[in-house]
Amino acid sequence: MSHAQHAHEGTVCQRMRAEVAEHLPFSASAVAIGLAAVAVMSYLAGGDSPQPLFHLFHPVHTLFSATATTAMFRLYGKGVLKAAFVGLLGSIGVCGLSDIVMPHISLLLLGVESHWHLCVVEHPLMVLSFAGMGVAVGLAASGSAASSTFFSHSLHVLASTMASTVYLVAPLGWPEWTDGVGTLFPLLLIAVMIPCCLSDIVFPILAAGRTD
């Protein structure tokens, strides 16, 4: 059954399973591309710290997340204000979980100490402005939400991978971290895939509930 066919059919759980299954190939590909892109930047940067790049990738991740979450809600639910609220809540909270909390836990598991950097607390205007723009784009794209969710979700996962990678590898050494990419890759998959799918798929569909 195609995305358009199952969009308004089945139970909430069936909808979530169908969306996750259809988005999964895009998600896995985006994680691999994001990791490779950061590795290339690592090579080009030499001994420079990657930390400033986090302030680029994290807001962009927030924007794509808000777009995907808002568009997914509009696919199943009703109400512009509710869609905007769901988009803001789903993006800001889950982006922090994916880009900061889970990479920080991964560092602790690796025995590496690092400083907590909560952008929404330290740079609220930057994060909120990108989230607001993402919600606006998600609302504008709601007329073609079936395709916009795939596009924005893939960009969301890509940006999330790059933000999470930078946060994770900055304390490990730049660019020496690539020697341990085999260990980092599964940690990134968990840190990125679970929060992104929660934000873009599970949360907005649960918020929309049954509309049939």
C-alpha positions as CSV (number, residue, x, y, z in Angstrom):
1,M,0.0,0.0,0.0
2,S,1.4,3.4,-1.0
3,H,2.0,6.4,1.3
4,A,-1.0,8.2,-0.2
5,Q,-3.2,5.1,0.2
6,H,-2.5,4.5,3.9
7,A,-2.3,8.1,4.9
8,H,-5.7,8.2,6.4
9,E,-6.4,4.5,7.0
10,G,-5.7,2.1,9.8
11,T,-5.1,2.5,13.5
12,V,-2.6,4.9,15.0
13,C,-0.1,2.0,15.5
14,Q,-0.6,0.8,11.9
15,R,0.1,4.3,10.6
16,M,3.3,4.6,12.7
17,R,4.6,1.2,11.5
18,A,3.9,2.1,7.9
19,E,5.5,5.5,8.1
20,V,8.6,4.2,9.9
21,A,9.0,1.4,7.3
22,E,8.8,3.8,4.4
23,H,11.1,6.4,6.0
24,L,13.7,3.9,7.2
25,P,15.7,3.6,3.9
26,F,15.9,7.4,3.7
27,S,17.0,7.6,7.4
28,A,19.8,5.0,7.1
29,S,21.1,6.6,3.9
30,A,21.1,10.1,5.5
31,V,23.1,8.8,8.6
32,A,25.8,7.3,6.3
33,I,26.0,10.4,4.2
34,G,26.1,12.7,7.2
35,L,28.9,10.7,8.8
36,A,30.9,10.7,5.6
37,A,30.4,14.4,5.2
38,V,31.8,15.2,8.7
39,A,34.7,12.8,8.0
40,V,35.6,14.9,4.9
41,M,35.3,18.1,6.9
42,S,37.5,16.6,9.5
43,Y,40.2,15.9,7.0
44,L,40.0,19.4,5.5
45,A,40.0,21.0,9.0
46,G,43.2,19.4,10.1
47,G,43.8,20.2,13.7
48,D,41.1,22.8,14.1
49,S,38.3,22.2,16.6
50,P,34.9,21.3,15.0
51,Q,32.9,22.8,17.9
52,P,31.8,25.9,16.0
53,L,30.2,23.7,13.3
54,F,27.7,22.5,16.0
55,H,26.2,26.0,16.0
56,L,25.5,25.6,12.3
57,F,24.2,22.0,12.2
58,H,22.1,22.1,15.4
59,P,19.9,25.0,14.3
60,V,19.6,23.6,10.8
61,H,18.6,20.3,12.3
62,T,16.0,22.1,14.4
63,L,14.5,23.7,11.3
64,F,14.2,20.5,9.3
65,S,12.8,18.7,12.3
66,A,10.1,21.3,12.8
67,T,9.3,21.1,9.1
68,A,9.0,17.3,9.1
69,T,7.0,17.1,12.4
70,T,4.6,19.9,11.3
71,A,4.1,18.4,7.9
72,M,3.5,14.9,9.3
73,F,0.9,16.2,11.8
74,R,-0.9,18.1,9.0
75,L,-1.0,14.8,7.0
76,Y,-3.0,13.1,9.8
77,G,-4.4,15.9,12.0
78,K,-6.3,19.2,11.9
79,G,-5.7,22.7,13.2
80,V,-3.0,25.1,12.2
81,L,-2.2,26.2,15.8
82,K,-2.0,22.7,17.0
83,A,0.3,21.8,14.1
84,A,2.6,24.7,15.0
85,F,2.6,23.7,18.7
86,V,3.4,20.0,17.8
87,G,6.1,21.2,15.4
88,L,7.8,23.4,18.0
89,L,7.6,20.9,20.8
90,G,8.6,17.9,18.8
91,S,11.6,19.7,17.2
92,I,13.2,21.6,20.1
93,G,12.9,18.8,22.6
94,V,13.9,15.9,20.4
95,C,16.7,17.8,18.6
96,G,18.3,18.4,22.0
97,L,17.9,14.8,22.8
98,S,19.5,13.7,19.5
99,D,22.3,16.2,19.2
100,I,23.3,16.7,22.8
101,V,21.9,14.3,25.4
102,M,22.5,11.0,23.6
103,P,26.0,11.9,22.2
104,H,26.9,13.1,25.7
105,I,25.8,9.7,27.1
106,S,27.8,8.0,24.4
107,L,30.9,10.0,25.5
108,L,30.3,8.8,29.1
109,L,30.1,5.2,27.9
110,L,33.4,5.7,26.1
111,G,34.9,7.1,29.3
112,V,35.3,10.7,27.9
113,E,34.3,13.7,30.0
114,S,32.8,16.7,28.2
115,H,30.9,19.9,28.9
116,W,27.1,20.0,28.6
117,H,26.2,22.5,25.9
118,L,22.4,23.0,25.8
119,C,21.8,25.4,22.9
120,V,18.1,26.1,23.7
121,V,19.3,27.4,27.1
122,E,22.5,29.2,26.1
123,H,21.2,30.4,22.7
124,P,17.4,30.4,22.9
125,L,16.8,33.0,20.1
126,M,18.9,31.1,17.6
127,V,17.1,27.8,18.3
128,L,13.6,29.2,18.5
129,S,14.0,31.3,15.3
130,F,15.1,28.2,13.3
131,A,12.3,26.1,14.8
132,G,9.7,28.9,13.9
133,M,10.9,29.0,10.3
134,G,10.7,25.2,10.2
135,V,7.1,25.2,11.4
136,A,6.2,27.9,8.8
137,V,7.8,25.7,6.0
138,G,5.9,22.7,7.3
139,L,2.6,24.5,7.2
140,A,3.3,25.8,3.7
141,A,4.2,22.4,2.5
142,S,1.1,20.7,4.0
143,G,-0.6,20.6,0.6
144,S,2.0,18.1,-0.6
145,A,2.7,16.6,2.8
146,A,3.1,13.0,1.5
147,S,6.2,13.9,-0.4
148,S,7.4,16.7,1.9
149,T,7.6,14.4,4.9
150,F,10.1,12.2,3.1
151,F,12.2,15.1,1.9
152,S,12.2,17.0,5.2
153,H,12.8,13.8,7.2
154,S,15.8,12.8,5.2
155,L,17.3,16.3,5.6
156,H,16.4,16.2,9.3
157,V,18.3,12.9,9.7
158,L,21.2,14.2,7.7
159,A,21.5,17.4,9.8
160,S,21.0,15.5,13.0
161,T,23.9,13.1,12.1
162,M,26.2,16.0,11.4
163,A,25.3,17.8,14.6
164,S,25.5,14.6,16.7
165,T,28.8,13.6,15.1
166,V,30.4,17.0,15.8
167,Y,29.2,17.0,19.4
168,L,30.5,13.4,19.8
169,V,33.9,13.7,18.1
170,A,35.0,17.2,19.4
171,P,36.4,15.8,22.7
172,L,37.9,12.8,20.9
173,G,40.3,14.7,18.8
174,W,40.0,16.1,15.3
175,P,40.6,14.3,12.9
176,E,41.9,11.3,14.8
177,W,38.3,10.2,15.7
178,T,37.9,8.5,12.3
179,D,40.1,5.7,13.5
180,G,37.2,4.6,15.8
181,V,34.4,5.1,13.3
182,G,33.4,1.4,13.6
183,T,32.5,2.1,17.3
184,L,31.0,5.5,16.6
185,F,28.7,4.5,13.8
186,P,26.3,2.3,15.9
187,L,26.3,4.9,18.6
188,L,25.3,7.5,16.0
189,L,22.6,5.3,14.6
190,I,21.0,5.0,18.0
191,A,21.5,8.7,18.8
192,V,20.0,9.8,15.5
193,M,17.4,7.3,14.3
194,I,15.4,6.9,17.5
195,P,14.9,10.6,18.3
196,C,14.3,11.5,14.7
197,C,11.7,8.9,14.1
198,L,10.0,9.8,17.4
199,S,10.0,13.5,16.4
200,D,9.0,13.2,12.8
201,I,6.7,10.2,12.9
202,V,5.6,8.8,16.3
203,F,4.9,12.1,18.1
204,P,2.9,13.9,15.4
205,I,0.8,10.8,14.6
206,L,0.0,10.3,18.3
207,A,-0.8,14.0,18.6
208,A,-3.2,13.8,15.6
209,G,-4.9,10.6,16.9
210,R,-7.6,9.0,14.9
211,T,-9.1,11.2,12.2
212,D,-11.2,8.6,10.4
